Amino acid sequence: MIKVVVIGSSSMDLVVTSTKRPGAGETVLGESFKTVPGGKGANQAVAAARLGANVTMIGRVGNDHYGKEILENFKQNHVSVDCVEPVTDMESGTAHIVLAEGDNSIVVVKGANDYVTPDYVKRAANKIKQANIVLIQQEIPEETVEFVSELCNDYNVPLLLNPAPARPLSQQVIDRAAYITPNEHEAVVLFNGLSTKEALKKYPNKVFITEGKQGVRYYDGTKEVLVPSYTVEAVDTTGAGDTFNAGLAVALAEGKSIEDSLRFANRAASLSVTKFGAQGGMPMRKEVEETL
């Protein structure tokens, strides 16, 4: 079984469902409210575990009720929490999500996730050294992403960087990452001044730009390739991108080709949107393989 290390955020999602998304200064009536475990790092860890990987999460939670729920959810999904410690007198991260008009809007409050520092990650360096692949996102401090990219480079462990939420990255981080998975908006921030075509061509088989329902685009060294997504009846798109990243990491670590890995990731992501919650629809390995 491959070993996947996920370094990132763990949060509680506070989800409101409504037929309409409110504009500025507007109040609308919602249809439901639920709290479900989330956070980009936690989502990717749970998804990777369900897809058959041995997963270790490196992150922080608050010393509060949400923190206990997040840890319990990891355990139920067979994700190791040896490297997830509560922060004293600090609230857990939260994501405030509105589901309306077939899409989501999200406000993230980082809370304890700001304590996923380089010094904290350094304590788990041996886990990283033994990993087949490492996943990281940007709901944790910028300096931590820099440090992890350097550590993975030193250990010769491939790093899959999901640059979300969008913020500029140093050239060193871009160069050290084995794979980078921005959506179209994040690619504009990441590759300022480059068109999509230019960015893809500059980083063949490394940058994979996700285009939602259209699929994923990359440059294979000779031509630009669009790997199409799968058509499903979407219930909740929250967590689809995290499922995609987890699926891609698992498939690549298992030695699948890039195109086969992208198909696997697309299939997993498409299944994830058919149920409520960021993690609610994340599929098991068997379900993905049976529907590929």
C-alpha positions in Angstrom: 0.0 0.0 0.0 1.4 3.4 -1.0 2.2 6.0 1.7 0.6 9.4 1.3 1.4 12.4 3.6 -1.0 15.3 3.5 0.1 18.6 5.1 -2.6 21.2 5.4 -5.8 22.4 7.0 -8.4 20.7 9.1 -11.6 22.5 9.6 -15.3 22.3 10.4 -17.6 23.2 7.5 -20.7 25.2 8.4 -22.9 24.7 5.4 -26.1 26.6 4.5 -28.2 25.5 1.6 -30.3 28.0 -0.2 -32.1 28.4 -3.6 -30.5 31.9 -3.9 -27.1 33.3 -3.1 -27.6 36.7 -1.2 -26.1 39.8 -2.7 -24.4 42.6 -0.7 -26.8 43.8 2.0 -29.4 41.2 1.1 -31.1 38.6 3.4 -32.5 35.4 2.0 -34.1 32.4 3.6 -32.1 29.2 3.6 -33.3 25.6 3.4 -30.9 23.8 5.7 -27.8 24.1 7.9 -25.3 21.4 8.7 -21.8 21.1 10.2 -19.5 18.6 8.5 -15.7 18.0 8.8 -13.7 19.7 6.1 -10.6 21.8 5.3 -8.6 21.2 2.1 -6.0 19.2 3.8 -8.4 17.0 5.7 -10.6 16.5 2.7 -7.6 15.3 0.6 -6.4 13.0 3.4 -9.9 11.4 3.8 -10.2 11.0 0.0 -6.8 9.4 -0.4 -7.5 7.0 2.4 -10.8 5.9 0.8 -9.0 5.5 -2.5 -6.7 2.9 -1.0 -3.6 4.8 0.4 -2.0 4.6 3.8 -2.4 8.2 4.8 -0.8 10.4 7.5 -2.2 13.8 8.2 0.1 16.6 9.4 -1.9 19.5 10.8 -3.4 21.3 13.8 -6.9 21.6 15.3 -8.2 23.8 18.1 -8.7 22.7 21.7 -12.4 22.8 21.2 -15.5 20.7 20.4 -14.9 21.0 16.7 -11.3 19.8 17.1 -12.4 16.6 18.8 -14.9 16.0 16.0 -12.3 16.5 13.4 -9.9 14.0 15.1 -12.6 11.4 15.4 -13.6 11.8 11.8 -9.9 11.1 10.8 -9.9 8.0 12.8 -13.2 6.7 11.4 -11.7 7.2 7.9 -8.4 5.4 8.8 -6.2 8.5 8.5 -3.3 8.5 11.0 -3.6 11.5 13.5 -0.1 10.9 15.1 0.9 14.3 13.6 -2.3 16.3 14.3 -2.1 18.1 17.7 -4.6 20.5 19.3 -3.5 24.1 19.9 -4.3 25.3 23.4 -6.7 28.2 23.7 -7.3 28.4 19.9 -10.4 27.6 17.9 -10.4 25.1 15.1 -10.5 26.4 11.6 -13.9 26.8 10.1 -15.3 27.2 6.5 -18.6 29.0 6.1 -20.2 27.7 2.9 -23.3 28.7 1.0 -24.6 26.2 -1.5 -26.9 27.9 -4.0 -27.6 28.0 -7.7 -25.6 24.9 -8.4 -22.3 26.1 -6.9 -20.7 27.1 -3.6 -19.3 30.3 -2.0 -16.8 29.8 0.8 -15.3 32.0 3.5 -12.4 30.3 5.4 -11.3 31.2 9.0 -8.0 29.6 9.5 -7.9 29.4 13.3 -5.5 26.6 14.5 -4.4 26.0 10.9 -2.1 29.0 11.2 0.0 26.9 13.6 1.0 24.4 11.0 4.4 26.1 11.0 7.8 24.9 9.5 8.9 24.0 13.0 5.8 21.9 13.6 6.2 20.1 10.2 9.9 19.5 10.9 8.9 17.2 13.8 7.2 14.9 11.3 10.1 14.9 8.8 10.6 11.2 9.1 7.0 10.6 7.9 7.7 12.8 4.9 10.9 11.0 4.1 9.1 7.7 4.0 6.2 8.9 1.8 5.6 7.9 -1.8 4.0 11.4 -2.4 3.2 14.5 -0.3 0.1 16.7 -0.9 0.0 20.3 0.3 -2.4 23.3 -0.2 -2.4 27.0 0.8 -4.8 27.2 3.8 -1.7 27.1 6.0 1.2 29.6 6.3 3.1 30.5 3.2 6.5 29.8 4.8 5.4 26.3 5.6 4.7 25.6 1.9 8.2 26.9 1.1 9.7 24.7 3.8 7.9 21.6 2.7 8.9 22.1 -0.9 12.5 22.3 0.2 12.2 19.2 2.4 10.6 17.1 -0.3 13.3 18.2 -2.7 16.0 17.2 -0.3 14.3 13.8 0.3 13.5 13.2 -3.3 9.8 12.8 -2.5 7.4 14.1 -5.1 5.3 17.0 -3.9 1.8 17.6 -5.4 0.9 21.3 -4.7 -2.7 22.3 -4.9 -2.3 26.2 -5.0 -5.7 26.9 -3.3 -6.7 29.4 -2.1 -4.9 31.4 -4.8 -1.8 33.4 -3.8 1.5 34.0 -5.6 4.3 31.4 -5.2 8.0 31.8 -5.4 9.8 30.4 -8.4 11.7 28.0 -6.1 8.4 26.4 -4.9 7.2 26.1 -8.5 10.4 24.5 -9.5 10.6 22.1 -6.6 7.0 20.8 -6.9 6.6 17.7 -9.0 3.0 18.5 -9.8 0.9 21.7 -9.5 -2.9 21.6 -9.9 -4.4 25.1 -10.2 -7.9 25.9 -11.4 -8.3 28.6 -14.1 -8.5 31.4 -11.6 -5.5 30.2 -9.5 -3.4 29.8 -12.7 -3.8 33.5 -13.5 -2.5 34.4 -10.0 0.3 31.7 -10.1 1.6 32.4 -13.6 1.1 36.2 -13.7 1.7 37.4 -17.3 1.5 34.0 -18.9 -1.5 32.8 -20.8 -2.8 29.3 -20.0 -1.2 27.9 -23.1 2.2 29.5 -22.2 2.1 28.2 -18.6 1.2 24.7 -19.7 3.9 24.6 -22.3 6.5 26.0 -19.9 5.8 23.2 -17.4 5.0 20.0 -19.4 3.6 17.0 -17.4 3.7 19.2 -14.3 1.0 21.8 -14.4 -2.6 20.5 -14.6 -5.2 23.2 -14.9 -8.7 22.0 -13.8 -11.6 23.4 -15.7 -14.6 22.1 -13.7 -17.1 20.2 -15.8 -14.8 20.4 -18.9 -12.0 18.4 -17.3 -8.3 18.9 -16.9 -5.8 20.4 -19.3 -2.0 19.8 -19.5 0.9 19.8 -22.0 2.4 16.4 -22.6 5.7 17.7 -24.1 4.3 17.6 -27.7 0.7 18.9 -27.5 -1.9 20.3 -25.2 -4.3 17.6 -23.9 -7.7 17.9 -22.3 -8.8 14.9 -20.2 -12.6 15.3 -20.1 -14.6 15.0 -16.9 -17.6 12.7 -16.3 -21.2 13.9 -16.5 -23.2 13.4 -13.2 -26.1 15.0 -11.4 -24.4 17.3 -9.0 -25.7 17.7 -5.4 -22.8 19.5 -3.8 -19.6 20.5 -5.5 -17.7 21.2 -2.2 -14.6 19.0 -2.0 -14.6 18.0 -5.6 -11.2 19.6 -6.2 -9.8 18.0 -3.1 -11.0 14.6 -4.2 -9.4 15.2 -7.6 -6.1 16.0 -6.0 -6.2 13.0 -3.8 -7.1 10.7 -6.7 -4.3 12.2 -8.8 -1.7 11.7 -6.0 -2.7 8.1 -5.3 -2.7 7.1 -9.0 0.6 8.8 -9.7 2.2 7.3 -6.6 1.0 3.9 -7.8 2.9 4.4 -11.1 -0.1 5.0 -13.4 0.5 7.1 -16.5 -0.4 10.8 -16.3 -3.4 10.4 -18.5 -4.7 7.3 -16.6 -4.0 9.2 -13.4 -6.1 12.1 -14.5 -8.9 9.9 -15.6 -8.9 8.2 -12.2 -8.9 11.6 -10.5 -11.7 12.9 -12.7 -13.8 9.9 -12.0 -13.3 10.1 -8.2 -14.1 13.9 -8.3 -17.3 13.4 -10.4 -18.6 10.8 -7.9 -17.8 13.1 -5.0 -20.4 15.7 -6.1 -23.3 13.3 -6.1 -23.8 13.5 -2.3 -23.9 16.3 0.3 -20.8 17.6 2.1 -17.1 17.9 1.2 -16.4 14.4 2.4 -19.9 12.9 2.2 -19.6 11.8 -1.5 -15.9 10.9 -1.6 -15.9 7.5 -3.1 -14.2 4.3 -2.1 -11.6 2.7 -4.4 -13.9 0.0 -5.6 -16.6 2.5 -6.7 -14.1 4.5 -8.8 -12.7 1.4 -10.5 -16.1 0.0 -11.2 -17.3 3.2 -12.9 -14.2 4.1 -14.9 
